[in-house]
Structures are given as structure tokens and as C-alpha cells.
Amino acid sequence: MKTQLESYDPSTGKRLGKVPLTHPADLDVIVSNAKRAAPKWKALGASARMNMVKDAFSRIEPHTHQLACLLSAEMGKDARRSMSEVGGSSYAASYIAEQAFSALQNSKLDRTTELQYQPLGVAAVISPWNYPMAMACNLIVPALVAGNTVIFKPSEETPLIAQAFVELVNEVLPAHVLQIVHGHGDVGQALVESDIDLIAFTGSMATGKDIMARSASGLKRLVMELGGNDPMIVMNNANIEAAARFAVAGSLENTGQMCTSIERIYVDASIADSFEARVVQIASEFKAGAWNESGVHIGPIINKQQHNNVMRHIQDAVHNGATLLLGDLSQQPPYIRPTVIADMTPDMLIEQEETFGPVIAISRFGSIDEAIQRANNSVYGLGAVVFGAQGSKEVAEQLEAGMVAINQGVGGNGDSPWVSAKHSGYGFHGSAAGHRQFAQVRLLSHR
């Protein structure tokens, strides 16, 4: 029986290190330890928990450079983005802890009724590989401040960076308040089916549906963000330069391996020639390569399976009549160079599914109603963007997504929730309302 989970550099295939492999049978003890730690963690009170969590995550800051290099090597993103993620996670953890503490304060509804927020118990946090620190912290911190103990399962693609930051945080937290488990899908499935109370998950829609099914018998609480297929509408009165630059950045950021990547672009036919030409010019300046190579914008695709999926989308589009403006059909792992596709149609996989790669897919429209209809014709509903001047707000109001933006990226300000619609999520996190989903609401009334 294997006892170690090995991790590899997606750029080179070089083995980076290993962590202890958790087996499903081990989870009974791990969950039991979390349950035993829960009463004392709850008894500390929200203020003490907030301060301890802030102190714990501050231990990351002195190790930012080391952790960023590890993140880059394990996931493939360039050093600048990894430094931003690690440093941002340390800062965000303190901010989120304070915000969660404020959101979870008891409040008087009137002289005889009080609204309270109590811990749910044991929370499982299951996070993805594309932002292995940021997304994990966004879920772990409010769960802990709410008084839950946490069992954290990171992606099997990025176990080393997860293990490293959890070990730093656990220099402060009491034993078994935050535990980490490693493994593949079988470990995640067993964790979901174990005797826990809450599952906070970020990942694919297919896995989210599986989690819902496995947790149904226990009526477990769910907070899930399940990816997107985000549209961008470029109106005829848009600033073409600004729209083209955003389209490229929004499609290629993090090698396109991002839930809010721009996946489908609908541009008014009257400006399409100029828009497409500028997109190709900008995208052709982006260089693919390893994280420690000079001038690299596009890192490796995380694994061969995902590389094959992105290439399948590109090849299907061209086979069905799309025009390849930049890129080629025979790119081998681990890289896919910036790819621009025009003449996307609704029957193509690239319009129907989440591609999750460095592909800019464009289609022309004749009327704004057509653009809105195609933008909404998806089971996904995470984000959507409109570029335009007069009339852009009216268009944005008609888009079916949890986060909609005009002439900028989605997400709002620091106090905004990260929220989705349709099949892109179940529940949400961030903001006071999001933090309260990690707690049990209780109404206490008296005479």
C-alpha cells in the first residue's frame, strides 16, 4: 500500500517532494480528533479565535519568498503571481478573520429576542490547485473564526504548498483544530461521507454534484463554488483598445486556469475586425514557459489530462468551422501557447464547456439581444463582463451571473461576496452574509 503522495513540477516532470498519503480508513481517527478539539475551540469565544487565527496566518509572512517559489514550482505560475498569492493570502487572512468576527456577533432583534451564531462542528475544506493558498485561506479562515474545527484536503496536484503553510499556521493553533489530509478522489469522497457537519468546496461542477449526492443522507451544510464559463460582451460603442487588452488578460491570466477566466467573447460585428486584430497583436506578445524563465506570461497546463481537454476544445472548434487566428492544433504538453479563435458558434465545445486554458474564443453578433441570449445560454453563471458606453448597464442587468462587471473584471470591492448563479455554485463565501454560512443561526427568546 502506498504511504506517500508525490508531487511534480508540471513544467519539467521533475519530482519535487512528497507528503504522507491519507487513506480513507484513517479518516475516522482524524474526524474523531476534530470533534474532541471542537468544544475547547468553541469555548475560547469569537474574539480569542479571531486573534489566534490572525496570529497563526501571520506566520506565513516571513516565509513568503520560500513559499512562493514552492507554489511556482508545484503549480507552474510565474514568480510574480506566486508572490502576490502568498503575500495576499497572509494579508487577506487577517482581514477575513476580522470581517468574520464582526459578522458573527450576536445581535438583539428586540428587547426579548437575540440572534446568535454558533459553530456547526467539523468543517471539511476541499480546495483546488489553481490558487492553492488563496482559495484555501478564503474558506479555512471564516470556518475557524466561526468556531468550527477544520479538516483540509488540498488538491493532489499541489500538496507541498498546502502542507507547508498549514505547518506554519499550526505553530499557533491548538492541536487538531486544523488538520490536513492528502490523497486523490477516494480520500475526498470518504471525507465528504464521514461524520462531519459542513463541506466548503471549490472545484468542478461534476465534483460538486458528486459531493451533493454523497452528503445528502447526512443533510450536511454546503458552501460550493463550481467554476464558470464566463462571457464578455463588447458593444459597438466600447473602447476597442481597453476591451482588447481586457479580453487578452482575462482569458490568459494564470494560463487561463481560473474560474473567472473570460471563456466566450461576443463582439459587435461592426467593430469585430479591429477588435480581433488588436487581440491577436496583444496575445502574440505573451510567452509560454517555465515559471523561472525570463519574460514568461503563460505557464504549463497543470497535467496531461487538462492539456488534452484544452486541445480537444481547440481542435473541435476548428473542425466545426472556427478560424484559428493565433496558435496551432498540435501543441504538446506541458504548454499551450496563447490561442485566438474566431467564428465561435453555439454548437462548439469551446462555447458549451469550461475550457480552463489560454484560449481566447470570439464570436460576432448582429444585435445586442443575440449577444445577451448567447451569453445566458449556459448552465454556468459565475461571472460576466460588458464593455461599452451608453446602454452597457442595461445589458449588464440582463446577464444571468452571480457577479457582473462593466468595463472591468468581476469581484467588486473587498467587502463583496464571491457569489455565483445557476450551476456555478451552491451558497457563497466572502462578505458578512457569506461568513455566516459557516455558522449555525440560533434565535434565543425570553420573557
C-alpha positions as CSV (number, residue, x, y, z in Angstrom):
1,M,0.0,0.0,0.0
2,K,1.3,3.4,-0.9
3,T,2.1,5.7,2.0
4,Q,3.3,8.8,0.2
5,L,1.8,11.2,-2.3
6,E,4.4,12.6,-4.6
7,S,4.3,16.0,-6.3
8,Y,5.9,17.0,-9.6
9,D,6.9,20.2,-11.4
10,P,4.4,20.4,-14.3
11,S,7.0,22.2,-16.5
12,T,9.6,19.5,-16.3
13,G,8.0,16.4,-14.7
14,K,10.7,16.6,-12.0
15,R,9.8,15.2,-8.6
16,L,9.6,18.0,-6.1
17,G,8.8,16.1,-2.9
18,K,6.2,14.0,-1.1
19,V,3.7,14.1,1.8
20,P,2.1,11.4,3.8
21,L,-0.8,9.8,1.9
22,T,-4.1,9.7,3.9
23,H,-6.1,6.5,3.4
24,P,-9.9,6.6,3.7
25,A,-9.7,4.3,6.7
26,D,-7.6,6.9,8.5
27,L,-10.4,9.4,8.5
28,D,-12.4,8.0,11.4
29,V,-9.5,8.9,13.8
30,I,-8.9,12.3,12.1
31,V,-12.6,13.3,12.4
32,S,-12.7,12.0,16.0
33,N,-9.8,14.2,16.8
34,A,-11.5,17.2,15.2
35,K,-14.7,16.5,17.2
36,R,-12.7,16.3,20.5
37,A,-11.0,19.6,19.8
38,A,-14.2,21.4,18.9
39,P,-15.6,22.1,22.4
40,K,-12.5,23.9,23.7
41,W,-12.1,25.8,20.4
42,K,-15.7,27.0,20.7
43,A,-15.3,27.9,24.3
44,L,-12.5,30.3,23.5
45,G,-15.0,32.7,22.1
46,A,-15.0,34.5,18.8
47,S,-12.7,37.3,19.8
48,A,-9.9,34.9,21.0
49,R,-10.4,32.7,18.0
50,M,-10.1,35.7,15.7
51,N,-6.9,36.9,17.3
52,M,-5.4,33.4,17.3
53,V,-6.2,32.9,13.6
54,K,-4.7,36.2,12.7
55,D,-1.5,35.3,14.7
56,A,-1.4,31.9,13.1
57,F,-1.6,33.2,9.5
58,S,0.9,35.9,10.2
59,R,3.5,33.1,10.5
60,I,3.3,32.9,6.7
61,E,4.7,36.4,6.0
62,P,8.4,35.8,6.9
63,H,8.4,32.8,4.6
64,T,6.7,34.5,1.6
65,H,9.6,34.1,-0.8
66,Q,10.2,30.4,0.0
67,L,6.5,29.6,-0.2
68,A,6.1,31.5,-3.5
69,C,9.0,29.5,-5.1
70,L,7.4,26.3,-4.0
71,L,4.0,27.3,-5.3
72,S,5.5,28.3,-8.6
73,A,7.4,25.0,-9.0
74,E,4.4,22.9,-8.0
75,M,1.7,24.7,-9.8
76,G,3.6,26.5,-12.6
77,K,2.5,30.1,-12.2
78,D,5.3,32.8,-12.6
79,A,7.1,34.1,-9.6
80,R,5.4,37.5,-9.5
81,R,1.9,35.9,-9.4
82,S,3.0,33.4,-6.7
83,M,4.5,36.2,-4.6
84,S,1.2,38.0,-4.9
85,E,-0.8,35.0,-3.9
86,V,1.3,34.1,-0.9
87,G,1.6,37.6,0.4
88,G,-2.1,38.3,-0.4
89,S,-3.2,35.2,1.5
90,S,-1.4,36.3,4.7
91,Y,-2.9,39.8,4.5
92,A,-6.3,38.5,3.5
93,A,-6.5,36.0,6.3
94,S,-6.2,38.8,8.8
95,Y,-8.8,40.9,7.0
96,I,-11.2,38.0,6.6
97,A,-10.8,37.0,10.3
98,E,-11.8,40.5,11.4
99,Q,-14.7,40.6,8.9
100,A,-15.9,37.2,10.1
101,F,-15.7,38.2,13.7
102,S,-17.8,41.2,13.1
103,A,-20.4,39.3,11.0
104,L,-20.8,36.6,13.6
105,Q,-21.6,38.8,16.6
106,N,-24.8,38.2,18.4
107,S,-27.4,40.9,17.8
108,K,-30.6,42.0,19.6
109,L,-33.7,41.9,17.4
110,D,-35.8,43.5,20.1
111,R,-35.9,43.5,24.0
112,T,-36.7,39.8,24.2
113,T,-35.0,38.2,21.1
114,E,-31.4,37.7,20.3
115,L,-29.9,36.4,17.0
116,Q,-26.8,34.2,17.7
117,Y,-24.2,32.4,15.5
118,Q,-22.9,29.1,16.8
119,P,-20.3,26.7,15.4
120,L,-21.6,24.0,13.2
121,G,-19.0,21.5,14.3
122,V,-16.4,19.9,12.0
123,A,-15.9,21.5,8.6
124,A,-14.2,19.9,5.6
125,V,-12.4,22.4,3.3
126,I,-11.6,21.0,-0.2
127,S,-9.7,23.4,-2.4
128,P,-8.3,23.4,-5.9
129,W,-4.8,23.6,-7.4
130,N,-5.0,26.8,-9.4
131,Y,-4.9,29.1,-6.4
132,P,-3.7,26.6,-3.8
133,M,-3.2,29.1,-1.0
134,A,-5.7,31.9,-1.7
135,M,-8.7,29.7,-2.2
136,A,-7.9,27.5,0.8
137,C,-7.5,30.6,3.1
138,N,-10.7,32.1,1.9
139,L,-12.6,29.0,3.3
140,I,-10.4,28.0,6.2
141,V,-10.4,31.3,8.0
142,P,-14.1,32.0,8.3
143,A,-14.7,28.4,9.2
144,L,-12.2,28.7,12.1
145,V,-13.4,32.1,13.3
146,A,-17.0,30.7,13.4
147,G,-15.8,28.1,15.9
148,N,-15.5,25.1,13.7
149,T,-12.6,22.7,13.6
150,V,-11.4,22.1,10.1
151,I,-10.1,19.1,8.1
152,F,-8.4,20.5,5.0
153,K,-8.0,18.4,1.8
154,P,-5.9,20.3,-0.8
155,S,-5.7,19.1,-4.4
156,E,-3.4,16.2,-5.0
157,E,-1.7,18.4,-7.6
158,T,-0.4,20.9,-5.0
159,P,0.1,19.0,-1.7
160,L,3.5,20.5,-0.9
161,I,2.5,24.2,-0.7
162,A,-0.6,23.2,1.3
163,Q,1.4,21.2,3.8
164,A,4.0,23.9,4.1
165,F,1.5,26.7,5.0
166,V,-0.6,24.5,7.3
167,E,2.5,23.6,9.3
168,L,3.3,27.3,9.8
169,V,-0.3,28.1,10.8
170,N,-0.3,25.1,13.2
171,E,2.6,26.5,15.1
172,V,-0.1,28.7,16.8
173,L,-3.4,26.8,16.6
174,P,-4.3,24.2,19.2
175,A,-3.9,20.5,18.3
176,H,-6.4,19.1,15.8
177,V,-8.2,22.4,15.2
178,L,-6.8,22.4,11.7
179,Q,-5.8,19.1,10.2
180,I,-4.6,18.3,6.7
181,V,-5.3,15.2,4.7
182,H,-3.8,14.2,1.4
183,G,-4.9,12.0,-1.4
184,H,-6.9,11.6,-4.6
185,G,-10.7,11.5,-5.2
186,D,-11.2,8.5,-2.9
187,V,-10.0,10.5,0.1
188,G,-12.2,13.4,-0.8
189,Q,-15.2,11.2,-1.2
190,A,-14.6,9.4,2.1
191,L,-14.2,12.8,3.8
192,V,-17.5,14.0,2.4
193,E,-19.2,10.8,3.6
194,S,-17.6,11.0,7.1
195,D,-19.2,12.3,10.3
196,I,-18.6,16.0,9.5
197,D,-21.1,18.9,9.5
198,L,-20.1,21.3,6.8
199,I,-18.3,21.0,3.4
200,A,-16.7,24.1,1.8
201,F,-15.6,23.2,-1.7
202,T,-14.1,25.0,-4.7
203,G,-13.7,22.9,-7.9
204,S,-15.5,21.5,-10.8
205,M,-19.3,21.2,-11.3
206,A,-19.0,17.5,-11.7
207,T,-17.3,17.0,-8.4
208,G,-19.7,19.5,-6.8
209,K,-22.7,17.3,-7.9
210,D,-20.9,14.2,-6.5
211,I,-20.4,16.0,-3.2
212,M,-24.1,16.9,-3.0
213,A,-25.1,13.4,-3.6
214,R,-22.7,11.9,-1.1
215,S,-23.6,14.4,1.6
216,A,-27.4,14.2,1.1
217,S,-28.0,11.4,3.6
218,G,-26.4,13.4,6.3
219,L,-28.0,16.7,5.3
220,K,-24.6,18.4,5.6
221,R,-24.2,22.1,5.0
222,L,-22.6,23.0,1.7
223,V,-20.7,26.1,0.5
224,M,-19.6,25.4,-3.1
225,E,-18.1,27.4,-5.9
226,L,-18.2,25.2,-9.1
227,G,-16.4,27.0,-11.9
228,G,-17.6,29.1,-14.8
229,N,-17.9,29.7,-18.5
230,D,-17.8,33.5,-18.3
231,P,-19.0,35.6,-21.2
232,M,-17.8,39.0,-22.3
233,I,-19.9,41.3,-24.5
234,V,-18.2,44.0,-26.4
235,M,-20.7,46.6,-27.6
236,N,-20.3,48.8,-30.7
237,N,-19.5,51.9,-28.5
238,A,-16.8,50.2,-26.5
239,N,-13.3,51.4,-26.2
240,I,-11.7,48.8,-28.5
241,E,-8.2,49.1,-27.1
242,A,-9.4,48.7,-23.5
243,A,-11.7,45.9,-24.4
244,A,-9.0,44.0,-26.4
245,R,-6.5,44.3,-23.6
246,F,-9.0,43.1,-21.0
247,A,-10.1,40.2,-23.3
248,V,-6.5,39.0,-23.5
249,A,-5.7,39.5,-19.8
250,G,-9.0,38.0,-18.7
251,S,-8.5,34.9,-20.9
252,L,-4.8,34.3,-20.3
253,E,-4.4,35.2,-16.6
254,N,-3.0,32.2,-14.7
255,T,-2.7,30.4,-18.0
256,G,-6.4,30.6,-18.3
257,Q,-6.7,28.2,-15.4
258,M,-9.0,30.4,-13.4
259,C,-12.7,30.1,-12.6
260,T,-13.5,33.7,-13.7
261,S,-11.4,33.5,-17.0
262,I,-13.1,35.1,-20.0
263,E,-14.1,32.0,-21.9
264,R,-16.6,33.4,-24.5
265,I,-16.4,36.8,-26.2
266,Y,-19.2,38.2,-28.2
267,V,-18.3,41.3,-30.1
268,D,-20.5,43.6,-32.3
269,A,-19.9,42.8,-35.9
270,S,-19.3,46.5,-36.8
271,I,-16.1,46.6,-34.7
272,A,-15.1,42.9,-34.9
273,D,-12.3,43.3,-37.4
274,S,-10.5,46.0,-35.4
275,F,-11.1,44.1,-32.1
276,E,-9.9,40.8,-33.4
277,A,-6.8,42.3,-35.0
278,R,-5.8,44.0,-31.7
279,V,-6.5,40.9,-29.6
280,V,-4.1,38.9,-31.9
281,Q,-1.4,41.6,-31.6
282,I,-1.6,41.7,-27.8
283,A,-1.8,38.0,-27.3
284,S,1.1,37.3,-29.6
285,E,3.3,39.1,-27.1
286,F,2.6,36.6,-24.4
287,K,5.4,34.0,-23.9
288,A,4.8,30.4,-22.7
289,G,7.4,28.8,-20.5
290,A,8.6,27.7,-17.0
291,W,8.0,29.9,-14.0
292,N,11.7,30.8,-13.6
293,E,12.3,31.7,-17.3
294,S,12.6,35.4,-18.1
295,G,9.6,37.2,-19.6
296,V,7.1,34.3,-19.2
297,H,3.4,35.1,-19.0
298,I,1.9,31.6,-19.7
299,G,2.9,28.7,-17.5
300,P,2.4,25.0,-18.0
301,I,-1.0,23.3,-18.1
302,I,-1.3,21.5,-14.8
303,N,-1.3,17.9,-16.2
304,K,-1.7,15.9,-19.4
305,Q,-5.4,15.3,-18.9
306,Q,-6.1,19.0,-18.7
307,H,-3.8,19.7,-21.6
308,N,-5.7,17.1,-23.7
309,N,-9.0,18.8,-22.7
310,V,-7.9,22.2,-23.8
311,M,-6.5,20.9,-27.1
312,R,-9.8,18.9,-27.7
313,H,-11.7,22.2,-27.4
314,I,-9.4,24.0,-29.8
315,Q,-9.5,21.1,-32.4
316,D,-13.3,20.7,-32.1
317,A,-13.8,24.4,-32.8
318,V,-11.6,24.4,-35.9
319,H,-13.1,21.1,-37.1
320,N,-16.5,22.8,-36.9
321,G,-15.6,25.9,-38.8
322,A,-13.8,28.3,-36.4
323,T,-10.9,30.3,-37.7
324,L,-7.6,29.9,-35.9
325,L,-6.1,33.4,-35.7
326,L,-3.2,32.6,-33.4
327,G,-1.9,29.2,-32.2
328,D,-1.8,25.7,-33.8
329,L,-3.5,22.4,-33.5
330,S,-0.6,20.2,-32.5
331,Q,0.8,21.6,-29.2
332,Q,2.3,19.0,-26.9
333,P,2.3,19.0,-23.1
334,P,3.1,20.8,-20.9
335,Y,2.5,24.1,-22.7
336,I,-0.2,25.7,-24.8
337,R,0.8,28.9,-26.4
338,P,-1.7,31.8,-26.5
339,T,-4.5,30.8,-28.9
340,V,-7.1,33.0,-30.5
341,I,-10.2,31.5,-32.2
342,A,-12.7,33.5,-34.2
343,D,-16.1,32.5,-35.6
344,M,-17.1,30.5,-32.4
345,T,-20.6,29.0,-32.7
346,P,-23.0,27.7,-30.1
347,D,-22.5,24.0,-31.1
348,M,-18.8,24.1,-30.3
349,L,-17.4,22.6,-27.1
350,I,-15.5,25.8,-26.5
351,E,-18.8,27.7,-26.1
352,Q,-20.6,25.0,-24.2
353,E,-17.9,23.9,-21.7
354,E,-15.3,25.4,-19.4
355,T,-12.0,25.2,-21.3
356,F,-9.7,26.3,-18.5
357,G,-6.7,27.1,-20.7
358,P,-5.0,30.0,-22.5
359,V,-7.6,30.3,-25.3
360,I,-9.4,33.5,-26.5
361,A,-12.6,32.5,-28.2
362,I,-14.5,35.2,-30.2
363,S,-17.9,35.3,-32.0
364,R,-19.6,38.2,-33.8
365,F,-23.1,39.3,-33.2
366,G,-25.5,41.4,-35.2
367,S,-27.9,42.5,-32.4
368,I,-27.4,43.1,-28.7
369,D,-30.3,40.8,-28.0
370,E,-28.5,37.9,-29.7
371,A,-25.4,38.6,-27.6
372,I,-27.3,38.5,-24.4
373,Q,-29.1,35.3,-25.4
374,R,-25.9,33.5,-26.2
375,A,-24.2,34.8,-23.1
376,N,-27.0,33.4,-20.9
377,N,-27.3,30.2,-22.8
378,S,-25.1,28.2,-20.3
379,V,-25.6,26.1,-17.2
380,Y,-22.8,28.2,-15.7
381,G,-23.4,31.6,-14.0
382,L,-20.3,32.7,-12.2
383,G,-19.2,36.0,-13.8
384,A,-20.0,38.1,-16.9
385,V,-18.5,41.3,-18.3
386,V,-19.8,44.0,-20.6
387,F,-17.5,46.5,-22.3
388,G,-19.4,49.6,-23.7
389,A,-20.6,53.1,-23.0
390,Q,-24.2,54.2,-23.2
391,G,-26.5,51.2,-22.7
392,S,-23.9,49.0,-21.0
393,K,-25.7,48.9,-17.6
394,E,-29.0,47.9,-19.3
395,V,-27.1,45.0,-20.9
396,A,-25.4,44.0,-17.7
397,E,-28.7,43.9,-15.8
398,Q,-29.9,41.2,-18.2
399,L,-27.0,38.8,-17.7
400,E,-27.5,35.7,-15.6
401,A,-24.5,35.5,-13.4
402,G,-23.6,36.0,-9.7
403,M,-21.0,38.7,-10.5
404,V,-21.4,41.1,-13.4
405,A,-19.0,43.9,-14.2
406,I,-18.9,46.8,-16.7
407,N,-15.6,47.8,-18.2
408,Q,-13.6,45.9,-15.5
409,G,-13.2,42.5,-14.0
410,V,-15.7,40.9,-11.7
411,G,-15.5,40.6,-7.9
412,G,-16.3,44.1,-6.6
413,N,-14.5,45.5,-3.6
414,G,-13.0,43.8,-0.6
415,D,-16.3,43.5,1.3
416,S,-18.1,41.9,-1.7
417,P,-19.2,38.2,-1.6
418,W,-17.8,35.7,-4.1
419,V,-21.1,34.6,-5.4
420,S,-22.4,32.6,-8.4
421,A,-25.7,31.7,-10.1
422,K,-27.1,28.6,-11.9
423,H,-24.8,25.5,-11.6
424,S,-21.7,27.6,-10.8
425,G,-22.3,27.4,-7.1
426,Y,-24.3,26.5,-4.1
427,G,-24.1,29.0,-1.3
428,F,-21.3,31.5,-1.3
429,H,-18.4,32.9,0.7
430,G,-17.0,36.3,1.4
431,S,-18.8,39.4,3.0
432,A,-20.8,39.3,6.2
433,A,-23.5,37.2,4.6
434,G,-21.0,34.7,3.3
435,H,-19.2,34.3,6.6
436,R,-22.4,33.5,8.3
437,Q,-22.8,30.4,6.2
438,F,-20.1,28.8,8.3
439,A,-22.2,29.1,11.4
440,Q,-25.5,27.8,12.8
441,V,-28.0,30.6,13.2
442,R,-29.8,30.4,16.5
443,L,-32.7,32.5,17.8
444,L,-32.9,33.0,21.6
445,S,-36.1,34.4,23.0
446,H,-37.2,35.1,26.6
447,R,-39.9,36.8,28.5
